[in-house]
Amino acid sequence: MLAEVTGDGGLPQEGGPKFTLELNQDQKDIREWVHGFAEGVVRPAAAEWDEREETPWPVIQEAAKIGLYGFEALGQFWADETGLTLPIANEELFWGDAGIGMAIMGTSLAVAAIFGQGTPEQMGEWIPQCFGTADDVKLGAFCASEPDAGSDVSAIRTTAKYDEAKDEWVINGQKAWATNGGIANVHVVIASVDRELGSRGHAAFVIPPGTKGCEQGAKVKKHGLRASHTADVHLDDCRVPGACLLGGKEKLDERLARVREGKKSKSQAAMQTFEASRPTVGAQALGIARAAYEYALDYAKERRQFGRAIVENQAIAFTLADMKLEIDAARLLVWRAAWMGRSGQKFENAEGSMSKLKAGEVAVWSTERAIQILGGNGYTREFPVERMHRDAKIYTIFEGTSEIQRLVISRALSGVHVK
Ligand SMILES: Cc1cc2nc3c(=O)[nH]c(=O)nc-3n(C[C@H](O)[C@H](O)[C@H](O)COP(=O)(O)OP(=O)(O)OC[C@H]3O[C@@H](n4cnc5c(N)ncnc54)[C@H](O)[C@@H]3O)c2cc1C
């Protein structure tokens, strides 16, 4: 557990808790619990669902039955004041398999949006509906990206117009690459209520289950993460009650008025939220990297060429040393950022982006090295490392590409609006 630091130079207060990276018993227990599920249920199913390219409903159901899929689990992970339990749980689950991991964790994107922007009533109403029950599991989807608005979120064209007479919002547009898009019970959609204001004119809406005008478009066939459903979502005159605007209309009107008067918006606050969620994504990448490293290490000890185990060659052993080093370094960045986010520290140098950037790139690099260590076997679907490599690649793309993370970090540290 990381210790609290004071504002004055980051030194621990006298008599205050001391710096330690030793996990407490709760953290160890949760790690073991998730690891057990990843090893016993997720791993054995990984290759099958990757090939099928379908949502692994039975596995999600298993996760719900043991309490791993549901808002109680997320609440339990979040309750840890050090911030470490959430990344620890994600690392273990994605160590099992990233495609299935995302099928289980994808809902949390929608939940995070409702939790971050909704009123207490909206949280109480919609978050449970994102998960359903153990007997009838449901999913949530978060739809921000569009065909022409990926990294550039300000380019979002989906509009939401208020119909005062009916107290309804009418949403029109097309969303792209939505995890669980079209198969979710609850969709959270980002739409523009005032195009002239760019991203400051955006608002988030809940689309309740079965709403007319919200349809799945093309399902995307992917390079990796294939057990996780990704699809376009079409919104055609999709009408939702006024109460589906997250945060409520009064708050939105106040915010828009502030922006129109040229006053500061809360974009800074939104940035802090992104920074706080990035280490969780980084932890998922770490899980993949660690799985590939462990597999390659075992293989290198077993595989014999030229009369000796291949690990006896420095070329192989040093690669494994570098893999372990990079994974551990990335984990320290992830844990630092998770702790900062949970304890309300200011991300002066975009430490959240640093953690996601490093972990994503380490995952791509380590899984590629794992293929190399396995040689021809590594390149085949008989062995899991090629799947891990395909899965890892998305971590330099979604939730902000590596280039966008570098942009955020360089702007934070220089104070210059680097382009
Ligand atoms: C499997 C998967 C799941 C996803 N899930 C979701 C989801 O649930 N919800 C959701 O809303 N979205 C989701 N996305 C979308 C994802 O967030 C976007 O793909 C991502 O933000 C990148 O946007 P883009 O693909 O349009 O790339 P672009 O923005 O077109 O970028 C293309 C390239 O240009 C670079 N680039 C762009 N701008 C700059 C710049 N200013 N400086 C330097 N380089 C730049 C990028 O780094 C990248 O290398 C998902 C995508 C995938 C593939």
The ligand as an SDF file (V2000), in Angstrom:
LIG
                    3D

 53 58  0  0  0  0  0  0  0  0999 V2000
  -11.7130   -2.6570  -30.1810 C   0  0  0  0  0  0  0  0  0  0  0  0
  -12.1100   -1.2310  -30.0040 C   0  0  0  0  0  0  0  0  0  0  0  0
  -12.9710   -0.8760  -28.9890 C   0  0  0  0  0  0  0  0  0  0  0  0
  -13.3680    0.4440  -28.8380 C   0  0  0  0  0  0  0  0  0  0  0  0
  -14.2840    0.7410  -27.8680 N   0  0  0  0  0  0  0  0  0  0  0  0
  -14.8010    1.9950  -27.8360 C   0  0  0  0  0  0  0  0  0  0  0  0
  -15.8960    2.2970  -26.9700 C   0  0  0  0  0  0  0  0  0  0  0  0
  -16.3790    1.4450  -26.2310 O   0  0  0  0  0  0  0  0  0  0  0  0
  -16.4120    3.5370  -27.0060 N   0  0  0  0  0  0  0  0  0  0  0  0
  -15.9060    4.5200  -27.8080 C   0  0  0  0  0  0  0  0  0  0  0  0
  -16.4190    5.6310  -27.7830 O   0  0  0  0  0  0  0  0  0  0  0  0
  -14.8580    4.2740  -28.6460 N   0  0  0  0  0  0  0  0  0  0  0  0
  -14.3100    3.0360  -28.6850 C   0  0  0  0  0  0  0  0  0  0  0  0
  -13.2850    2.7490  -29.5490 N   0  0  0  0  0  0  0  0  0  0  0  0
  -12.7560    3.8110  -30.4180 C   0  0  0  0  0  0  0  0  0  0  0  0
  -11.3530    4.2650  -30.0140 C   0  0  0  0  0  0  0  0  0  0  0  0
  -11.4140    5.0120  -28.8400 O   0  0  0  0  0  0  0  0  0  0  0  0
  -10.7480    5.0660  -31.1980 C   0  0  0  0  0  0  0  0  0  0  0  0
  -10.4610    4.1310  -32.2270 O   0  0  0  0  0  0  0  0  0  0  0  0
   -9.4870    5.8100  -30.7810 C   0  0  0  0  0  0  0  0  0  0  0  0
   -9.8180    6.8830  -29.9560 O   0  0  0  0  0  0  0  0  0  0  0  0
   -8.7020    6.3550  -31.9750 C   0  0  0  0  0  0  0  0  0  0  0  0
   -9.5230    7.0550  -32.8580 O   0  0  0  0  0  0  0  0  0  0  0  0
   -9.4800    6.7210  -34.4220 P   0  0  0  0  0  0  0  0  0  0  0  0
   -9.5660    5.2700  -34.5550 O   0  0  0  0  0  0  0  0  0  0  0  0
  -10.4870    7.5700  -35.1020 O   0  0  0  0  0  0  0  0  0  0  0  0
   -8.0360    7.1420  -34.8920 O   0  0  0  0  0  0  0  0  0  0  0  0
   -7.6010    8.6000  -35.4510 P   0  0  0  0  0  0  0  0  0  0  0  0
   -7.9870    9.6250  -34.4640 O   0  0  0  0  0  0  0  0  0  0  0  0
   -8.0590    8.7400  -36.8440 O   0  0  0  0  0  0  0  0  0  0  0  0
   -6.0250    8.4570  -35.4360 O   0  0  0  0  0  0  0  0  0  0  0  0
   -5.3010    7.8220  -36.4800 C   0  0  0  0  0  0  0  0  0  0  0  0
   -3.8020    8.0100  -36.2010 C   0  0  0  0  0  0  0  0  0  0  0  0
   -3.4930    9.4220  -36.1980 O   0  0  0  0  0  0  0  0  0  0  0  0
   -2.8930    9.7560  -34.9520 C   0  0  0  0  0  0  0  0  0  0  0  0
   -3.2940   11.1190  -34.5710 N   0  0  0  0  0  0  0  0  0  0  0  0
   -4.5440   11.6480  -34.5520 C   0  0  0  0  0  0  0  0  0  0  0  0
   -4.5030   12.8990  -34.1100 N   0  0  0  0  0  0  0  0  0  0  0  0
   -3.2150   13.1650  -33.8090 C   0  0  0  0  0  0  0  0  0  0  0  0
   -2.5330   14.3000  -33.2750 C   0  0  0  0  0  0  0  0  0  0  0  0
   -3.1750   15.4290  -32.9570 N   0  0  0  0  0  0  0  0  0  0  0  0
   -1.1910   14.2250  -33.1230 N   0  0  0  0  0  0  0  0  0  0  0  0
   -0.5230   13.0950  -33.4370 C   0  0  0  0  0  0  0  0  0  0  0  0
   -1.1150   11.9840  -33.9300 N   0  0  0  0  0  0  0  0  0  0  0  0
   -2.4420   12.0310  -34.1020 C   0  0  0  0  0  0  0  0  0  0  0  0
   -3.3970    8.7150  -33.9690 C   0  0  0  0  0  0  0  0  0  0  0  0
   -2.5590    8.6080  -32.8530 O   0  0  0  0  0  0  0  0  0  0  0  0
   -3.4030    7.4640  -34.8330 C   0  0  0  0  0  0  0  0  0  0  0  0
   -2.1230    6.9360  -34.8960 O   0  0  0  0  0  0  0  0  0  0  0  0
  -12.8590    1.4430  -29.7020 C   0  0  0  0  0  0  0  0  0  0  0  0
  -11.9840    1.0800  -30.7260 C   0  0  0  0  0  0  0  0  0  0  0  0
  -11.6260   -0.2360  -30.9060 C   0  0  0  0  0  0  0  0  0  0  0  0
  -10.7500   -0.5910  -32.0640 C   0  0  0  0  0  0  0  0  0  0  0  0
  1  2  1  0
  2  3  1  0
  2 52  2  0
  3  4  2  0
  4  5  1  0
  4 50  1  0
  5  6  2  0
  6  7  1  0
  6 13  1  0
  7  8  2  0
  7  9  1  0
  9 10  1  0
 10 11  2  0
 10 12  1  0
 12 13  2  0
 13 14  1  0
 14 15  1  0
 14 50  1  0
 15 16  1  0
 16 17  1  0
 16 18  1  0
 18 19  1  0
 18 20  1  0
 20 21  1  0
 20 22  1  0
 22 23  1  0
 23 24  1  0
 24 25  2  0
 24 26  1  0
 24 27  1  0
 27 28  1  0
 28 29  2  0
 28 30  1  0
 28 31  1  0
 31 32  1  0
 32 33  1  0
 33 34  1  0
 33 48  1  0
 34 35  1  0
 35 36  1  0
 35 46  1  0
 36 37  1  0
 36 45  1  0
 37 38  2  0
 38 39  1  0
 39 40  1  0
 39 45  2  0
 40 41  1  0
 40 42  2  0
 42 43  1  0
 43 44  2  0
 44 45  1  0
 46 47  1  0
 46 48  1  0
 48 49  1  0
 50 51  2  0
 51 52  1  0
 52 53  1  0
M  END
$$$$
